[in-house]
Amino acid sequence: MERPGFRGKVVLVLGASGGIGAALVHRLLASGAQVIAAARSPERLAMLAREVEESAQLLTCPVDVRDPQQVADLLSQVWERTGRIDLAIYCAGIEYLGPLKTIGSAELEEMMATNFYGLFFLLQQLLPLMEQQREKGTIVSVSSPMARLAFPWASAYAASKAAGDALLTGLRRECRRSGVRLLTIYPGPTATGAGQQLPPERLPRWHEHGQKMEAGRCAELLLRAVAAGQTQRALTRSLRLLFLLERWLPSLSERICAGMPV
Ligand SMILES: NC(=O)c1ccc[n+]([C@@H]2O[C@H](COP(=O)([O-])OP(=O)(O)OC[C@H]3O[C@@H](n4cnc5c(N)ncnc54)[C@H](OP(=O)(O)O)[C@@H]3O)[C@@H](O)[C@H]2O)c1
């Protein structure tokens, strides 16, 4: 279904080779956007390009968001071709779960570098570019409910996502006169490859047995939230309820979160 809001827009999706990011690319192209899809794996990006019908509107760029130079090269490549970026969606993410003692230092580093540093590098380099544009752009951080609810066995992942939330909140205040919109969006549980690299004994039951949304549906809701322009948006009703509880009834929220089965 075409969304008039994205027709002709230049949209950069980071973390676009699979899961929610790839679903976003499909929907944005169907809406008439010009899309730059970036992720590490050239093979998965090539597969994505083969799947889409609107391939003339798609540019794929391999990038590792953990490297600030690669982020800079990506942005200058896009800038040279298009002269503007209307929307950038930061969807790159890595999820390691499990009891505290099972989280290795390499895993912790990878989560911080992918979920937080990469977002920092993007914001630091893209904000000044967007500020030069006549029509200011929008940068979206795809966060996680864990950033606010931190269920058992997700504490390190939660911390890496919460760092990104704090960064966006601070920058929203710092750049409030710039005209660039900074949005934080919280998908609910979505059926993707996230966490599937982990051995079964590290996957908490709440992660495995809960009902999951299809990635395409998540992308659809996410783009609706971007079009609505709310600075923070949870994509499911149950998440919105949990966030309300966390704010207004913290002791009940604490009991619910702590009781999530592992
Ligand atoms: N699935 C859920 O239930 C859920 C719920 C809430 C929030 N989220 C968030 O949604 C986002 C997308 O998650 P997903 O479920 O779609 O995960 P996914 O299927 O594992 O996709 C993650 C994407 O990030 C890319 N990526 C990972 N490391 C990267 C790096 N260093 N540089 C560039 N790209 C990198 C991956 O591509 P390459 O491997 O090719 O680089 C892939 O395209 C994440 O931020 C996650 O925290 C997911």
The ligand as an SDF file (V2000), in Angstrom:
LIG
                    3D

 48 52  0  0  0  0  0  0  0  0999 V2000
   12.9060   -8.4320   17.0140 N   0  0  0  0  0  0  0  0  0  0  0  0
   12.3820   -7.8870   18.0830 C   0  0  0  0  0  0  0  0  0  0  0  0
   11.5610   -8.5170   18.7840 O   0  0  0  0  0  0  0  0  0  0  0  0
   12.7350   -6.4820   18.4670 C   0  0  0  0  0  0  0  0  0  0  0  0
   11.9460   -5.8650   19.4610 C   0  0  0  0  0  0  0  0  0  0  0  0
   12.2640   -4.5710   19.8280 C   0  0  0  0  0  0  0  0  0  0  0  0
   13.3240   -3.9080   19.2340 C   0  0  0  0  0  0  0  0  0  0  0  0
   14.0670   -4.5250   18.2770 N   0  0  0  0  0  0  0  0  0  0  0  0
   15.1660   -3.7580   17.6950 C   0  0  0  0  0  0  0  0  0  0  0  0
   14.9310   -3.6720   16.3030 O   0  0  0  0  0  0  0  0  0  0  0  0
   16.1810   -3.5500   15.6140 C   0  0  0  0  0  0  0  0  0  0  0  0
   16.2090   -4.5740   14.4920 C   0  0  0  0  0  0  0  0  0  0  0  0
   16.1580   -5.8560   15.0710 O   0  0  0  0  0  0  0  0  0  0  0  0
   15.7170   -7.1810   14.2940 P   0  0  0  0  0  0  0  0  0  0  0  0
   14.8730   -7.9540   15.2240 O   0  0  0  0  0  0  0  0  0  0  0  0
   15.2260   -6.8500   12.9490 O   0  0  0  0  0  0  0  0  0  0  0  0
   17.1530   -7.8990   14.2360 O   0  0  0  0  0  0  0  0  0  0  0  0
   17.8970   -8.7020   13.0800 P   0  0  0  0  0  0  0  0  0  0  0  0
   16.9390   -9.4770   12.2530 O   0  0  0  0  0  0  0  0  0  0  0  0
   18.9960   -9.4240   13.7690 O   0  0  0  0  0  0  0  0  0  0  0  0
   18.5130   -7.5160   12.1740 O   0  0  0  0  0  0  0  0  0  0  0  0
   19.5360   -6.7010   12.6550 C   0  0  0  0  0  0  0  0  0  0  0  0
   20.1060   -5.8820   11.5080 C   0  0  0  0  0  0  0  0  0  0  0  0
   21.2160   -5.1140   12.0130 O   0  0  0  0  0  0  0  0  0  0  0  0
   22.3230   -5.2880   11.1340 C   0  0  0  0  0  0  0  0  0  0  0  0
   23.5730   -5.1020   11.8680 N   0  0  0  0  0  0  0  0  0  0  0  0
   24.0160   -5.7690   12.9500 C   0  0  0  0  0  0  0  0  0  0  0  0
   25.2350   -5.3190   13.3100 N   0  0  0  0  0  0  0  0  0  0  0  0
   25.5620   -4.3420   12.4250 C   0  0  0  0  0  0  0  0  0  0  0  0
   26.6950   -3.5230   12.2610 C   0  0  0  0  0  0  0  0  0  0  0  0
   27.7510   -3.6070   13.0890 N   0  0  0  0  0  0  0  0  0  0  0  0
   26.7070   -2.6270   11.2490 N   0  0  0  0  0  0  0  0  0  0  0  0
   25.6480   -2.5230   10.3990 C   0  0  0  0  0  0  0  0  0  0  0  0
   24.5350   -3.2740   10.5160 N   0  0  0  0  0  0  0  0  0  0  0  0
   24.5070   -4.1940   11.5120 C   0  0  0  0  0  0  0  0  0  0  0  0
   22.1590   -6.7160   10.5900 C   0  0  0  0  0  0  0  0  0  0  0  0
   22.7930   -6.8870    9.3500 O   0  0  0  0  0  0  0  0  0  0  0  0
   24.2900   -7.4500    9.1170 P   0  0  0  0  0  0  0  0  0  0  0  0
   24.4490   -8.6410    9.9980 O   0  0  0  0  0  0  0  0  0  0  0  0
   24.2940   -7.7340    7.6440 O   0  0  0  0  0  0  0  0  0  0  0  0
   25.1860   -6.3370    9.4640 O   0  0  0  0  0  0  0  0  0  0  0  0
   20.6310   -6.7520   10.3740 C   0  0  0  0  0  0  0  0  0  0  0  0
   20.3310   -6.1630    9.1350 O   0  0  0  0  0  0  0  0  0  0  0  0
   17.2750   -3.7620   16.6610 C   0  0  0  0  0  0  0  0  0  0  0  0
   17.7940   -2.5050   17.0290 O   0  0  0  0  0  0  0  0  0  0  0  0
   16.5390   -4.3830   17.8340 C   0  0  0  0  0  0  0  0  0  0  0  0
   17.1540   -4.0080   19.0470 O   0  0  0  0  0  0  0  0  0  0  0  0
   13.8000   -5.7880   17.8680 C   0  0  0  0  0  0  0  0  0  0  0  0
  1  2  1  0
  2  3  2  0
  2  4  1  0
  4  5  1  0
  4 48  2  0
  5  6  2  0
  6  7  1  0
  7  8  2  0
  8  9  1  0
  8 48  1  0
  9 10  1  0
  9 46  1  0
 10 11  1  0
 11 12  1  0
 11 44  1  0
 12 13  1  0
 13 14  1  0
 14 15  2  0
 14 16  1  0
 14 17  1  0
 17 18  1  0
 18 19  2  0
 18 20  1  0
 18 21  1  0
 21 22  1  0
 22 23  1  0
 23 24  1  0
 23 42  1  0
 24 25  1  0
 25 26  1  0
 25 36  1  0
 26 27  1  0
 26 35  1  0
 27 28  2  0
 28 29  1  0
 29 30  1  0
 29 35  2  0
 30 31  1  0
 30 32  2  0
 32 33  1  0
 33 34  2  0
 34 35  1  0
 36 37  1  0
 36 42  1  0
 37 38  1  0
 38 39  2  0
 38 40  1  0
 38 41  1  0
 42 43  1  0
 44 45  1  0
 44 46  1  0
 46 47  1  0
M  CHG  2   8   1  16  -1
M  END
$$$$
